[in-house]
């Protein structure tokens, strides 16, 4: 499995906003991200969120994202990988197979904790049918078990923090 693209956001757009509406808090693409065991990604909104948090880092499949765009008829000019609000876009593996398992990328150890279930906010961020389409394929939440620098293999407009 590879980390194709990496995103962080210092603030929440949707999380904890039920009934309040979203707020602009863009995901920023980065070429690399510093992962700290038990804490999260430096500079991300979930860094030090709470002890032993099961979503210290989130993953989403590049292949699933392309299937989503195709299935919902989203035109190429509206393809926005950051809209998933997941930290890492991966290639080469079904993320659901990692739930309850340790895995490694770039020498960093992770523990897959659960599906990153989609919510109604995906309908605002991506497409009005996105939440339903993403059920069972919303990505993976994970804990970071060892420190390390995660590097994107296909960054586009990424910057190094």
Secondary structure as UniProt FT lines:
FT   STRAND          2..8
FT   TURN            15..16
FT   TURN            18..20
FT   STRAND          28..30
FT   STRAND          32..36
FT   TURN            37..39
FT   STRAND          40..41
FT   TURN            42..43
FT   TURN            45..48
FT   TURN            51..52
FT   TURN            54..55
FT   STRAND          57..61
FT   HELIX           62..71
FT   TURN            72..73
FT   HELIX           76..78
FT   HELIX           81..84
FT   STRAND          88..91
FT   HELIX           95..98
FT   STRAND          102..105
FT   TURN            106..107
FT   STRAND          108..115
FT   HELIX           121..125
FT   TURN            128..129
FT   HELIX           130..134
FT   TURN            135..136
FT   STRAND          140..144
FT   STRAND          148..151
//
